[in-house]
Amino acid sequence: MYKPKSKTKDHKKKLLVKMKTTTFSVEGMMCGGCAASVEKAALGVQGVQTAFASLDSHSLTVDYAPETTSPEAIMKAVRLAGFECKL
């Protein structure tokens, strides 16, 4: 009888990583394209799972693995995309 392999230890570790949510203030977003650029920049940072940019509140909310990345790394990526980003 065929028994599928169990998930690897690394996969199990990834499932156990506790995510952290942080909201940043972002200046310079003027349209949906800007918001998409901010989200793309944040999602390009290793360890970022989700990113939502809001034009209404000029903010970026990110879920990330604190063992893998930091708010500073996320802010740097957003700044490199051409937007001011602060905690």
A tleap script that builds the chain and sets N, CA, C and O, in Angstrom:
source leaprc.protein.ff14SB
mol = sequence {
  NMET TYR LYS PRO LYS SER LYS THR LYS ASP
  HIE LYS LYS LYS LEU LEU VAL LYS MET LYS
  THR THR THR PHE SER VAL GLU GLY MET MET
  CYS GLY GLY CYS ALA ALA SER VAL GLU LYS
  ALA ALA LEU GLY VAL GLN GLY VAL GLN THR
  ALA PHE ALA SER LEU ASP SER HIE SER LEU
  THR VAL ASP TYR ALA PRO GLU THR THR SER
  PRO GLU ALA ILE MET LYS ALA VAL ARG LEU
  ALA GLY PHE GLU CYS LYS CLEU
}
set mol.1.N position { 0.840 -1.172 0.000 }
set mol.1.CA position { 0.000 0.000 0.000 }
set mol.1.C position { 0.893 1.246 0.000 }
set mol.1.O position { 1.878 1.322 0.734 }
set mol.2.N position { 0.530 2.205 -0.829 }
set mol.2.CA position { 1.277 3.454 -0.933 }
set mol.2.C position { 0.933 4.375 0.231 }
set mol.2.O position { -0.236 4.615 0.533 }
set mol.3.N position { 1.974 4.882 0.872 }
set mol.3.CA position { 1.772 5.866 1.939 }
set mol.3.C position { 2.509 7.136 1.542 }
set mol.3.O position { 3.730 7.117 1.387 }
set mol.4.N position { 1.797 8.226 1.376 }
set mol.4.CA position { 2.482 9.469 1.021 }
set mol.4.C position { 3.415 9.898 2.139 }
set mol.4.O position { 3.155 9.661 3.318 }
set mol.5.N position { 4.503 10.532 1.743 }
set mol.5.CA position { 5.466 11.015 2.733 }
set mol.5.C position { 4.831 12.114 3.572 }
set mol.5.O position { 4.012 12.895 3.086 }
set mol.6.N position { 5.222 12.159 4.825 }
set mol.6.CA position { 4.731 13.238 5.685 }
set mol.6.C position { 5.464 14.519 5.315 }
set mol.6.O position { 6.500 14.484 4.651 }
set mol.7.N position { 4.933 15.616 5.737 }
set mol.7.CA position { 5.547 16.899 5.447 }
set mol.7.C position { 6.898 16.978 6.135 }
set mol.7.O position { 7.104 16.386 7.195 }
set mol.8.N position { 7.806 17.707 5.530 }
set mol.8.CA position { 9.147 17.821 6.081 }
set mol.8.C position { 9.140 18.626 7.372 }
set mol.8.O position { 8.196 19.356 7.672 }
set mol.9.N position { 10.213 18.470 8.116 }
set mol.9.CA position { 10.347 19.238 9.360 }
set mol.9.C position { 10.383 20.733 9.062 }
set mol.9.O position { 9.812 21.533 9.802 }
set mol.10.N position { 11.059 21.107 7.971 }
set mol.10.CA position { 11.124 22.524 7.610 }
set mol.10.C position { 9.733 23.079 7.339 }
set mol.10.O position { 9.414 24.197 7.744 }
set mol.11.N position { 8.912 22.303 6.658 }
set mol.11.CA position { 7.546 22.754 6.374 }
set mol.11.C position { 6.772 22.934 7.677 }
set mol.11.O position { 6.029 23.902 7.834 }
set mol.12.N position { 6.948 22.003 8.609 }
set mol.12.CA position { 6.254 22.116 9.891 }
set mol.12.C position { 6.725 23.349 10.647 }
set mol.12.O position { 5.923 24.033 11.283 }
set mol.13.N position { 8.024 23.637 10.580 }
set mol.13.CA position { 8.548 24.829 11.245 }
set mol.13.C position { 7.913 26.086 10.659 }
set mol.13.O position { 7.565 27.010 11.393 }
set mol.14.N position { 7.762 26.118 9.341 }
set mol.14.CA position { 7.159 27.282 8.700 }
set mol.14.C position { 5.725 27.479 9.169 }
set mol.14.O position { 5.266 28.609 9.331 }
set mol.15.N position { 5.028 26.382 9.385 }
set mol.15.CA position { 3.651 26.487 9.851 }
set mol.15.C position { 3.575 27.022 11.275 }
set mol.15.O position { 2.563 27.604 11.666 }
set mol.16.N position { 4.635 26.830 12.049 }
set mol.16.CA position { 4.637 27.244 13.443 }
set mol.16.C position { 5.181 28.656 13.647 }
set mol.16.O position { 5.181 29.160 14.770 }
set mol.17.N position { 5.640 29.294 12.584 }
set mol.17.CA position { 6.182 30.644 12.691 }
set mol.17.C position { 5.063 31.594 13.089 }
set mol.17.O position { 4.008 31.640 12.455 }
set mol.18.N position { 5.311 32.343 14.141 }
set mol.18.CA position { 4.314 33.306 14.608 }
set mol.18.C position { 4.473 34.594 13.803 }
set mol.18.O position { 5.546 35.197 13.768 }
set mol.19.N position { 3.396 34.994 13.170 }
set mol.19.CA position { 3.419 36.196 12.354 }
set mol.19.C position { 3.125 37.421 13.221 }
set mol.19.O position { 2.445 37.334 14.244 }
set mol.20.N position { 3.652 38.548 12.787 }
set mol.20.CA position { 3.416 39.811 13.481 }
set mol.20.C position { 2.776 40.769 12.481 }
set mol.20.O position { 3.112 40.755 11.297 }
set mol.21.N position { 1.862 41.594 12.958 }
set mol.21.CA position { 1.204 42.592 12.106 }
set mol.21.C position { 1.664 43.980 12.527 }
set mol.21.O position { 1.629 44.328 13.707 }
set mol.22.N position { 2.094 44.767 11.548 }
set mol.22.CA position { 2.533 46.136 11.807 }
set mol.22.C position { 1.907 47.053 10.765 }
set mol.22.O position { 1.790 46.696 9.593 }
set mol.23.N position { 1.507 48.238 11.209 }
set mol.23.CA position { 0.956 49.237 10.295 }
set mol.23.C position { 1.925 50.408 10.203 }
set mol.23.O position { 2.368 50.949 11.216 }
set mol.24.N position { 2.242 50.787 8.977 }
set mol.24.CA position { 3.166 51.880 8.691 }
set mol.24.C position { 2.391 53.054 8.108 }
set mol.24.O position { 1.339 52.871 7.495 }
set mol.25.N position { 2.915 54.253 8.301 }
set mol.25.CA position { 2.386 55.447 7.656 }
set mol.25.C position { 3.171 55.627 6.356 }
set mol.25.O position { 4.402 55.605 6.360 }
set mol.26.N position { 2.451 55.806 5.245 }
set mol.26.CA position { 3.108 55.937 3.941 }
set mol.26.C position { 2.666 57.242 3.289 }
set mol.26.O position { 1.472 57.498 3.135 }
set mol.27.N position { 3.640 58.064 2.909 }
set mol.27.CA position { 3.358 59.320 2.217 }
set mol.27.C position { 3.721 59.173 0.751 }
set mol.27.O position { 4.699 58.511 0.406 }
set mol.28.N position { 2.923 59.799 -0.111 }
set mol.28.CA position { 3.228 59.807 -1.534 }
set mol.28.C position { 2.319 58.932 -2.377 }
set mol.28.O position { 2.426 58.940 -3.603 }
set mol.29.N position { 1.421 58.175 -1.745 }
set mol.29.CA position { 0.473 57.366 -2.521 }
set mol.29.C position { -0.645 58.280 -3.013 }
set mol.29.O position { -1.342 58.903 -2.211 }
set mol.30.N position { -0.815 58.360 -4.333 }
set mol.30.CA position { -1.832 59.234 -4.916 }
set mol.30.C position { -2.928 58.467 -5.652 }
set mol.30.O position { -3.991 59.022 -5.927 }
set mol.31.N position { -2.678 57.196 -5.972 }
set mol.31.CA position { -3.641 56.442 -6.778 }
set mol.31.C position { -3.518 54.947 -6.480 }
set mol.31.O position { -2.669 54.520 -5.698 }
set mol.32.N position { -4.370 54.179 -7.109 }
set mol.32.CA position { -4.331 52.736 -6.927 }
set mol.32.C position { -3.024 52.120 -7.391 }
set mol.32.O position { -2.558 51.133 -6.823 }
set mol.33.N position { -2.435 52.702 -8.423 }
set mol.33.CA position { -1.143 52.216 -8.905 }
set mol.33.C position { -0.049 52.412 -7.866 }
set mol.33.O position { 0.820 51.557 -7.695 }
set mol.34.N position { -0.101 53.553 -7.171 }
set mol.34.CA position { 0.865 53.812 -6.097 }
set mol.34.C position { 0.693 52.788 -4.977 }
set mol.34.O position { 1.671 52.233 -4.475 }
set mol.35.N position { -0.552 52.545 -4.595 }
set mol.35.CA position { -0.826 51.576 -3.530 }
set mol.35.C position { -0.329 50.192 -3.935 }
set mol.35.O position { 0.234 49.465 -3.116 }
set mol.36.N position { -0.540 49.829 -5.198 }
set mol.36.CA position { -0.066 48.529 -5.684 }
set mol.36.C position { 1.458 48.458 -5.641 }
set mol.36.O position { 2.020 47.410 -5.321 }
set mol.37.N position { 2.128 49.559 -5.960 }
set mol.37.CA position { 3.595 49.596 -5.912 }
set mol.37.C position { 4.108 49.428 -4.489 }
set mol.37.O position { 5.102 48.740 -4.257 }
set mol.38.N position { 3.427 50.060 -3.538 }
set mol.38.CA position { 3.808 49.938 -2.129 }
set mol.38.C position { 3.632 48.490 -1.668 }
set mol.38.O position { 4.509 47.933 -1.009 }
set mol.39.N position { 2.504 47.889 -2.016 }
set mol.39.CA position { 2.256 46.490 -1.642 }
set mol.39.C position { 3.299 45.566 -2.265 }
set mol.39.O position { 3.811 44.665 -1.601 }
set mol.40.N position { 3.611 45.790 -3.537 }
set mol.40.CA position { 4.592 44.954 -4.233 }
set mol.40.C position { 5.966 45.071 -3.576 }
set mol.40.O position { 6.673 44.076 -3.422 }
set mol.41.N position { 6.337 46.286 -3.192 }
set mol.41.CA position { 7.629 46.490 -2.534 }
set mol.41.C position { 7.687 45.726 -1.216 }
set mol.41.O position { 8.683 45.065 -0.921 }
set mol.42.N position { 6.627 45.817 -0.432 }
set mol.42.CA position { 6.594 45.117 0.859 }
set mol.42.C position { 6.608 43.607 0.660 }
set mol.42.O position { 7.313 42.889 1.370 }
set mol.43.N position { 5.830 43.128 -0.304 }
set mol.43.CA position { 5.765 41.683 -0.551 }
set mol.43.C position { 7.079 41.126 -1.095 }
set mol.43.O position { 7.315 39.919 -1.046 }
set mol.44.N position { 7.923 42.002 -1.609 }
set mol.44.CA position { 9.231 41.579 -2.101 }
set mol.44.C position { 10.233 41.302 -1.002 }
set mol.44.O position { 11.310 40.766 -1.263 }
set mol.45.N position { 9.894 41.660 0.223 }
set mol.45.CA position { 10.783 41.423 1.365 }
set mol.45.C position { 10.549 39.999 1.867 }
set mol.45.O position { 9.419 39.609 2.159 }
set mol.46.N position { 11.629 39.234 1.964 }
set mol.46.CA position { 11.506 37.860 2.449 }
set mol.46.C position { 10.928 37.867 3.860 }
set mol.46.O position { 11.390 38.614 4.722 }
set mol.47.N position { 9.925 37.040 4.090 }
set mol.47.CA position { 9.286 36.962 5.393 }
set mol.47.C position { 7.954 37.685 5.463 }
set mol.47.O position { 7.190 37.487 6.408 }
set mol.48.N position { 7.663 38.527 4.464 }
set mol.48.CA position { 6.377 39.223 4.424 }
set mol.48.C position { 5.351 38.289 3.802 }
set mol.48.O position { 5.547 37.778 2.699 }
set mol.49.N position { 4.258 38.074 4.517 }
set mol.49.CA position { 3.212 37.174 4.034 }
set mol.49.C position { 2.096 37.939 3.329 }
set mol.49.O position { 1.653 37.533 2.254 }
set mol.50.N position { 1.639 39.040 3.920 }
set mol.50.CA position { 0.589 39.847 3.302 }
set mol.50.C position { 0.934 41.324 3.446 }
set mol.50.O position { 1.647 41.728 4.365 }
set mol.51.N position { 0.408 42.121 2.513 }
set mol.51.CA position { 0.594 43.571 2.566 }
set mol.51.C position { -0.654 44.225 1.993 }
set mol.51.O position { -1.123 43.840 0.922 }
set mol.52.N position { -1.197 45.217 2.707 }
set mol.52.CA position { -2.371 45.952 2.244 }
set mol.52.C position { -2.112 47.443 2.402 }
set mol.52.O position { -1.925 47.932 3.516 }
set mol.53.N position { -2.102 48.161 1.288 }
set mol.53.CA position { -1.915 49.610 1.309 }
set mol.53.C position { -3.273 50.284 1.175 }
set mol.53.O position { -4.073 49.913 0.316 }
set mol.54.N position { -3.533 51.272 2.023 }
set mol.54.CA position { -4.794 52.015 2.004 }
set mol.54.C position { -4.547 53.460 1.596 }
set mol.54.O position { -3.799 54.186 2.251 }
set mol.55.N position { -5.183 53.863 0.507 }
set mol.55.CA position { -5.097 55.266 0.086 }
set mol.55.C position { -5.810 56.174 1.074 }
set mol.55.O position { -5.344 57.279 1.353 }
set mol.56.N position { -6.938 55.714 1.604 }
set mol.56.CA position { -7.737 56.529 2.526 }
set mol.56.C position { -6.963 56.913 3.780 }
set mol.56.O position { -7.005 58.064 4.215 }
set mol.57.N position { -6.263 55.953 4.354 }
set mol.57.CA position { -5.547 56.225 5.608 }
set mol.57.C position { -4.050 56.441 5.393 }
set mol.57.O position { -3.306 56.637 6.354 }
set mol.58.N position { -3.606 56.406 4.136 }
set mol.58.CA position { -2.179 56.557 3.812 }
set mol.58.C position { -1.337 55.622 4.676 }
set mol.58.O position { -0.370 56.031 5.318 }
set mol.59.N position { -1.743 54.339 4.669 }
set mol.59.CA position { -1.061 53.367 5.523 }
set mol.59.C position { -0.786 52.070 4.775 }
set mol.59.O position { -1.356 51.798 3.719 }
set mol.60.N position { 0.095 51.291 5.352 }
set mol.60.CA position { 0.440 49.961 4.855 }
set mol.60.C position { 0.402 49.021 6.045 }
set mol.60.O position { 1.098 49.242 7.036 }
set mol.61.N position { -0.409 47.971 5.955 }
set mol.61.CA position { -0.488 46.967 7.013 }
set mol.61.C position { 0.133 45.687 6.483 }
set mol.61.O position { -0.241 45.189 5.421 }
set mol.62.N position { 1.088 45.165 7.242 }
set mol.62.CA position { 1.883 44.020 6.797 }
set mol.62.C position { 1.871 42.924 7.854 }
set mol.62.O position { 2.010 43.199 9.046 }
set mol.63.N position { 1.705 41.680 7.411 }
set mol.63.CA position { 1.905 40.500 8.257 }
set mol.63.C position { 3.245 39.909 7.852 }
set mol.63.O position { 3.474 39.627 6.676 }
set mol.64.N position { 4.133 39.722 8.828 }
set mol.64.CA position { 5.469 39.219 8.511 }
set mol.64.C position { 5.996 38.329 9.627 }
set mol.64.O position { 5.491 38.342 10.749 }
set mol.65.N position { 7.018 37.561 9.294 }
set mol.65.CA position { 7.683 36.691 10.259 }
set mol.65.C position { 8.834 37.475 10.887 }
set mol.65.O position { 9.815 37.772 10.205 }
set mol.66.N position { 8.734 37.817 12.177 }
set mol.66.CA position { 9.781 38.627 12.802 }
set mol.66.C position { 11.137 37.925 12.878 }
set mol.66.O position { 12.164 38.580 13.054 }
set mol.67.N position { 11.145 36.596 12.745 }
set mol.67.CA position { 12.414 35.867 12.743 }
set mol.67.C position { 13.139 36.034 11.414 }
set mol.67.O position { 14.342 35.790 11.319 }
set mol.68.N position { 12.402 36.451 10.389 }
set mol.68.CA position { 12.954 36.536 9.041 }
set mol.68.C position { 13.228 37.966 8.606 }
set mol.68.O position { 14.209 38.220 7.909 }
set mol.69.N position { 12.381 38.899 9.004 }
set mol.69.CA position { 12.547 40.285 8.575 }
set mol.69.C position { 12.179 41.231 9.711 }
set mol.69.O position { 11.811 40.801 10.804 }
set mol.70.N position { 12.285 42.514 9.436 }
set mol.70.CA position { 12.027 43.531 10.461 }
set mol.70.C position { 11.251 44.694 9.848 }
set mol.70.O position { 11.206 44.842 8.627 }
set mol.71.N position { 10.640 45.516 10.699 }
set mol.71.CA position { 9.968 46.713 10.177 }
set mol.71.C position { 10.931 47.612 9.395 }
set mol.71.O position { 10.541 48.235 8.408 }
set mol.72.N position { 12.173 47.675 9.836 }
set mol.72.CA position { 13.165 48.508 9.153 }
set mol.72.C position { 13.394 48.037 7.720 }
set mol.72.O position { 13.509 48.855 6.807 }
set mol.73.N position { 13.460 46.717 7.520 }
set mol.73.CA position { 13.664 46.169 6.171 }
set mol.73.C position { 12.467 46.467 5.278 }
set mol.73.O position { 12.625 46.755 4.092 }
set mol.74.N position { 11.281 46.397 5.845 }
set mol.74.CA position { 10.066 46.690 5.076 }
set mol.74.C position { 10.031 48.173 4.708 }
set mol.74.O position { 9.719 48.522 3.569 }
set mol.75.N position { 10.349 49.048 5.669 }
set mol.75.CA position { 10.372 50.486 5.393 }
set mol.75.C position { 11.397 50.809 4.312 }
set mol.75.O position { 11.135 51.635 3.439 }
set mol.76.N position { 12.555 50.166 4.364 }
set mol.76.CA position { 13.597 50.401 3.360 }
set mol.76.C position { 13.092 50.032 1.968 }
set mol.76.O position { 13.315 50.775 1.012 }
set mol.77.N position { 12.418 48.897 1.847 }
set mol.77.CA position { 11.894 48.461 0.545 }
set mol.77.C position { 10.869 49.453 0.003 }
set mol.77.O position { 10.870 49.761 -1.189 }
set mol.78.N position { 10.000 49.949 0.872 }
set mol.78.CA position { 8.983 50.919 0.444 }
set mol.78.C position { 9.649 52.232 0.038 }
set mol.78.O position { 9.242 52.857 -0.942 }
set mol.79.N position { 10.660 52.649 0.777 }
set mol.79.CA position { 11.382 53.885 0.433 }
set mol.79.C position { 12.093 53.742 -0.912 }
set mol.79.O position { 12.105 54.674 -1.716 }
set mol.80.N position { 12.687 52.565 -1.151 }
set mol.80.CA position { 13.356 52.329 -2.432 }
set mol.80.C position { 12.367 52.356 -3.598 }
set mol.80.O position { 12.755 52.615 -4.737 }
set mol.81.N position { 11.098 52.091 -3.314 }
set mol.81.CA position { 10.051 52.161 -4.343 }
set mol.81.C position { 9.589 53.602 -4.573 }
set mol.81.O position { 8.782 53.861 -5.467 }
set mol.82.N position { 10.101 54.544 -3.764 }
set mol.82.CA position { 9.804 55.958 -3.985 }
set mol.82.C position { 8.794 56.589 -3.051 }
set mol.82.O position { 8.255 57.655 -3.349 }
set mol.83.N position { 8.530 55.943 -1.918 }
set mol.83.CA position { 7.534 56.459 -0.975 }
set mol.83.C position { 8.166 56.634 0.398 }
set mol.83.O position { 9.068 55.887 0.778 }
set mol.84.N position { 7.683 57.629 1.138 }
set mol.84.CA position { 8.145 57.815 2.515 }
set mol.84.C position { 7.359 56.861 3.399 }
set mol.84.O position { 6.138 56.759 3.281 }
set mol.85.N position { 8.058 56.166 4.281 }
set mol.85.CA position { 7.417 55.149 5.119 }
set mol.85.C position { 7.945 55.264 6.542 }
set mol.85.O position { 9.157 55.289 6.760 }
set mol.86.N position { 7.028 55.335 7.514 }
set mol.86.CA position { 7.389 55.458 8.936 }
set mol.86.C position { 6.516 54.533 9.764 }
set mol.86.O position { 5.428 54.136 9.347 }
set mol.87.N position { 7.017 54.198 10.949 }
set mol.87.CA position { 6.205 53.429 11.901 }
set mol.87.C position { 5.225 54.352 12.585 }
set mol.87.O position { 4.444 53.910 13.427 }
savepdb mol mol.pdb
quit
